[in-house]
């Protein structure tokens, strides 16, 4: 057994330090809050482990997947708190992409780039690491990175093509990664595909099958889609606005040593300049393609959806840093040359050390800024996990089989995740789990708790329902449906139930046939 070289030992040390940094971010920042998207992923993943497959995409959407939550769902079986498990899984998926880039760069002779890629958690400021651990879309990017690296290697081309196809199906914004990898491989990739065309075709089948299933489901069950796929309609005005605010967007990938967006933009510009001046035609083509695809992404409406640090417009560019570092790995051998090859690794190690020290010094202030902003996060609120557990326990203490939340999305999706014996929940106005609406359209329950309006008993009495204010800290009432289904009782109370039913497109309410509050509820459609 060969002893590891000094360079390999340094990389191993850097990876270990990177994992420690990720653990610090997850333990002290990411796992302290829960939002509705995270809760939805966790809940859907737990149902997957129980063999309950309700739709191929993210609940309530025609795009996205929930596989990122499987690690957390499995971890909860052995006592790992679900929020810790999810944020750790997301952070590790993000870092795994950098480790794959590092391995590809090291194998290609770009040792300095490989070391810097492996040190991503140490080189970046706290926020980029934090956001990667809370944004529930990571598997597609990782598959895209794997594809980009494998496409360089002839024997692994079929797996690379298959991984790239799945990456695009799971997360279309990751398409730039396999494109860059394919262009860097050049003619060798064309020859490998020709020689292994049958294996390549076979490797594409999972992605094709998944895309076909998702499309079929969206057509046959349109009421399961609250949000259609984001528009890919690029506009010059959108691109101009994103370019004008370039430093703001680049600030989401800020460095520990040089905070802000401008240093990031300068580094990216230097990599592109080196590719154009020193790279072969493959490297130049890859650089131009990356610039073009990034501009296309920047011109889409989603890039302008810049709500807060917890839902930034920069989330559409999360695959770009991997691609830029892949370009740096491709051009490093020409930039450094044979003479300086042994000298750049110590320089890279010194950069990592300085960056790690700077990150440690700034940790307290950076973490404080994130926690302070989390308390007022708009659109997708971040709820402290302890506060969420208190809400869920209070809902459980109401003693009903069903708890209806009028406006608390995080609790509606999060309580079944955080409490093993939580009652069934429903969010009628914005229920992503369409199958729950079908279930409650026919389910007759003895008592139903409605949380979010403690004044409903007046309406309930007027329509002949038994109602009483609920004790405890929640603004809630307990209603006895008196033979009605849960949805019938809610409609009788004047509670809005979002449209659903066969052929119903929620974004076009005129396509939806609503059951009368006093009807059977079956006109909403059979169970899905």
N, C-alpha and C positions, 0 to 999 in steps of 0.2 A: 504493500500500500504506500503510495507516494505521499510525502509530507506536503502540506499546502505551502504555496509560495508566500512571500511577504505581502504581495498584492492581494492574493486571495484572503489572507488573514485580515488585512485591513478592510476589505469588503465585508467579510463576516462580522467584524466589529461594528462597522457602520450600519449594517442591517439590524444588528441587535439594538444599537442605540436608536435606530428609527422605530423599531417596535416599542421600545420604552417610551419614546415621545408620543406615539399613537396611543399607548395605554394611558398616558397622562392626560391627553386631550379627551379621550373617551370617558375616563373615570371622573374627571373634574368638570367637564363641560357638556359633552354630547349627551351623556346618559342622564342628565338632570332634568330634561324636558321631554315632552311628548306632544306631537301634533297629529292632526287627523290623518295625514298621509302615512306617517309611520304606523299609526294604529291600524289603518286599513291594510297595510302590507303585513303586519304581524297577524292580524285576524285571518286574512286570506291564507297565509302560510300555515297557520295552525289547522285550518280546515283542509288544506292540501294533505297534511300529514295524516289526517283522519280519513283520507280518500274522498273528500267532498270537493269536486271540481265544478265550479259554478260558471266561470267564463275564462277564456284564455288570456285576457288582458287584465290590466289593473282595474279593480272594481269601479264601475261607473264610467269607464273610458274605453275607447276603441284601440288604445295603444298602451305600451308598457307591460311589464310582467311583475310578478310578486316573488320570484325565486330568491331575491335578496333576503327575504324574511325567513327562508327555510332554516338557515343556520341558527337564527334566534329561536325559532319554534322548536327545533331539536334541542337546543341548549336549555330551554325552559323545562324540558322533561327531566333534566338532571340538576335543577335548582338554580340555573343562571337567570337572573332577572331579565325579562324580555327586552326592555329598553336597552340595557347594557349589551345584551346579545345582538340586537339589531345594529346599534351604532358601531360596535366592534366589528361586526361582519362587513358593514359598509366601508369602514376605514381600512380593513384588511383587503377588500376587493380593490380599493383605490391603490393601496400600496403594492399589492400583487402586480398591478399593471406596471408600476415603476421597477419592480424587481425583474419582470420579464424584459422590459426595455434594457435594464442593466445587463442582463444575461446576453441579450442579442448584441449589444454594443461591445461587451467584453469579448465575445466570440469573434466579432468582426475586427478586432484589433484596436478598438477605440476605448482603451482602458480608462482614460480620464473621464470620458463621457459616461462610461458604465458606472464608475464610482459615484459621480455626481447624481446619476439617476437613482442609484440605490440609497442615496442620502436625501432624497426628496423631503421626508418629514423634518429633517434637520435644516435644510436650506430654505424652506418656505416659512412664512410667518404662521402664526397660530390659526388665523381665520381660514386659509385654504385647506388646512388639515381638518379643522372643525367642520367646515361645510361638506367636505367629502364624506364625513361620517354621519351626516344627518339627511343628505339628499338621497332619496330612495331609488336612485337609478345608477347602478354601478356595473351590473353584469355585462351589459352590452359593450361598454367601454373596455372592460377587461378582455372580452372576446375579440374586440377590434385590435387591441395591442398584440394579443397572441397571434392573430392572423397576420398582422404586419411583420412580425418577427419570423414566423414560420414560412412565409412566402419567399424569404431569402434562401431557404434550404430546399434543395430539389426533392429529397426523399420525403419531406414533410409537407409538400405543397397541397396534397388533397386535404389534410387536416387544416391547413391554413385557409384554404378556400371555404371549407365547411364552417370554420369558426367565423370568418368574415361575413358569410351569409347570415348566420345566426345573429351576429352583432348588429347588422343592418336591420334585421327583422325586430330585434328587441329594442334597439335605440338608433333610429335613422341618423342622428347627428354624429354617430361614430363611424359613418361611412368613409370619412377622410382617412382613417387609420389604415384599412386594407388597401385603399387607393394609393396612399403613399408607399406602403410596403410593396405593392405590385409594381409601381414605377421604379422603385429602387432595385427590385430584382431584375427588371428589364427583360431582355430576350431570353435569359435563362428560364424565366417563369413560363414564357410561351412554349419553349421546348418541353418543360416539365409537364405542362398541362396536356400537350399533345401526346406525350409518352404515357401519361397516367390518366387519360380522359375518363376511363370507366370509374376509377377510384374517385376522381374529382366529382363526377356526376353523382355517385353514391353519397359522397360527403355532403352534397348540397340538399339531400332529401329531407333531413330534419327541418331545415329552415323553410323549404318549400311547403312541407306539410303543416308547419306551424302557421305560416302566412295564410295558407288556404283555410285552415280551421278558423283562424281569427276572422278572416273575411266572411266565411260562411256564417259564423256566429253573429257578426254585426248585421248581416242582411236578414237573418231569420229571427234575431232577438234585438231589434233596434231599441226597445225600451230599456235595455241594459246599459245604454250609452248616454250618460248625462253630458259627457264632453267628447266631441268628435276629435279626431287627430288634429294637431295644430296646423294652421295654414302654412303652406310652403310657397305662398305668393310673394316673391321678393319685390321690393320697391326701392327706387333710387333714393327717395326721401328717408326711408328707414336706414339704408346703408350710410347715408350722409350723417344722420343723427348719431349712429353708433360710432362712426369714425371720429366725429367731433368730440364725443365723450370717451374716446379711446383710453385715456389714462384711468378713468373711473372703472371701466370694464377690466382693464389689465390689473387694477388694484386688487381684484379678487384672487390673483395669483401672486400676491406680493411676497418679496423675499424677506428673510429675517434680518439680514444685514442692511439692506437698502429698501426700506418700506416705501410703498406707493406704486403707482402704475408705470411711471416713466422708466425706471430701471428695467422693468420687465419688457417694455416695448423696445428699449435700446438693445437688450440682449437678443430678442427675437430678430430685430433688424440686422444685427451682426451675423447671426446664423444664416439668414437668407442671403446676405451679401457674400458670405464665404461660399455658400452653395453655388451661387451664380458665377463667381469668379474662379473657384477652384474645382468645383465638381464636374464630373462627366455629364453626358447628356441625361443619364438616368436621374442623377441627383438634381440637375436643373429642372427636369420635367416634374419631379416630385415636389420641388419647392414651389414651382409655378402652380401646380395642381392644388397644393395645400393653401396657397394664397387665394386662389379662385374659390375653392370650396368654403374657406373661412369667410370670404366676402359674401358668398351666397347665403351662408347661415346668418351673417350679420344683417342681411337685407330682409330677413323674414320677420313677421310680426312678433314671434316669440322673443326675439332678441330685445325688443322694446318693452317687453313685459317685466320691467325692472321695478319691483314693488318695494323690496326691503333687502337688508343683508341676508335674510333667511329665505327670500324668493327673488334672487337677483337675475337680471337679464344675462349675466355672464355664465349662467348655468348651461347655456347652449354651446359654450366654448370649452367645456370640460375635457374634451378629447384633444384639443389643440396642443396643449403642452407636451403630451406624449409624442405627437407627430413632430413637433419642433425638435425634441431631443433625439428622435430617430434620425432626423436630417443632420443634426450635429454629429451623431455617431458615424454617419456615412461620410462626412467631410473631414472628420478629425485626422485620419491617417494622412491625407494630402496636406492638411494645414500644418500638422506638427512635423511630419517627415521622420525618417528613420533615426536621425541624430538625436532629436529631442524626445523621442518616444519614451525613454526611461525617465526623463526629467519631469514630464507633465503629471505623472501620477502623484509624486510628493506635493506638487503645487495644488492639485485637486484635493488631496487630503488636508492640506493646510486651510483651504477655503472651507471645507466641511467643518473643521475644528472651530474656526473663527465664527462661522455661521451658527453652530450649535451653542457656542458661548453667548452670542448676541441674542439668540432665541431664549436662552435661559434667563438672561437679564430682563428681557421684555415680557416674559411670560405673565407675570402678575397683572401688569397693566392691560395687556391684550385680552387676557381672560376676563378681566373686570368689565371691559368695554362690551364684550360679547354677551355676558350675563345681564348687564344693564339693558342692552337693546332687546334681549329676549323677552323681557317683561312687557314690552309694548309692541311686539311683532304684529303687523296687520295681516289681513287676508287669511293666512294660515297660522293662527295663534299657537304659540309655544306654551304649554301648561306644565308647571313644575310637577314632576312625577308624584311627589308626596301629596300635593294638592289634588291631583287626579285620583289617587287612591282614596283620599278622604271623600271625594264626591261619589266615587263608586261604592264605597262602604255605606254611605248615607242612602244611596239608591237601593242597595240591597236590603237595608233595614226597613224599607217601606213595606216589605213582605208581600210583594206581588210577583206574578210569573212574568209579567212584561212591564218594562219601564220605557215610556215614550219620552224622548228628549226633543223639545221643540226647537232648540237652537244650539245645543252643546254638541258639536260634531265630534270633538275629541273624546268626550265621555261615551257617546253612543257607540263608537268603534273601539274605544280603548278599554272600557270596563270588562267586556268578555275576555280581553287579553290579560289584564292585570289581576283579575279575581277568578279563581277556579270555579267558584260556586255563584258567579254573577247571574242575575236574571237575564232573560232575553231582552234585547234592546231594539229600539226602532227610532229612526230619524225621518219622520214622514215627509218633511219639506225638502230634504236633500239626501235621501237614502241611496247610497251607492250600491247597496246589496239589493238589487231588484227582486231577487228570490225571496227576501224577507217580506216585501210587500205582498207577493203572491201568497205567502204563508199566512200572513195576518189578515188577508182578504177573506179567508175561510175559517180561521181559528176563532173559536168562541172561548173567551177566558172569563173567569169569575170576577177578577178585579184587575184593573189596569192603572198604573201610576203614570201621571203626566207631569213632567218636570219642566219648569220654565214659565209657568203662569199660575199663581196661587189664587186667581180670581175666577177660575173656570166653573166653580160650583154653581154660580148664578145661572149660567147658560145651561149647565147640566140639569138643574132642577126644572128649568123652563121646558126642556124637551123630554122630561120624565125619567131621567137617569138618576140613580142614587149616587151621591158624591159627598165627600168630606175632605176638609183640608188635611194634608199629611203632616204629621209631627216631624220634627227634626230641622236641620239647617237648610234644606233645599226648598225653593219656592215650588211646591208641588201639591197636587190633589190626587186622591184615589177615587176612581170611578168604577161602578159596577155596570158593565154593558147590558145586562138584562137580556141575554139571548142573542144579542147582536155580535157580529164579528168585530174584531178590534178596529179595523178600518171604518166600519159602519159607525161605531161609537165615536171615533175621532171626527168623522165628517159631521155627525150630529152636534158635536161640540164646536163646530166651525173651524176645526184645525185643518190647515191646508195639507193635502196629500199630493205629492208630485205625480204627474201623469205617468201611467204605465199601462200595458196591455198589448195584445197582439197587434202588430203593425204600428204601434205608437212610437213616434220619434219625440222624445222629451223636449228637444229644442224647437219643435214645431207642434205646439199644443193642439192645433186644429186637427192633427192626425190621430188624436187620442180620444177614445170613447170612455167617458167617466161613468162609473156606476152611481146611481142615485144613493144618497146617504141611507135611505131606508130599504134599499134593494138587497139582493142576496150577496152582492159583491163579486159574483162570478163573471159578470160582463167585463171584468178586468182581465180575464184570460185564465186559461188553465195553468197549472203549475209548470214551471220551467225545469 
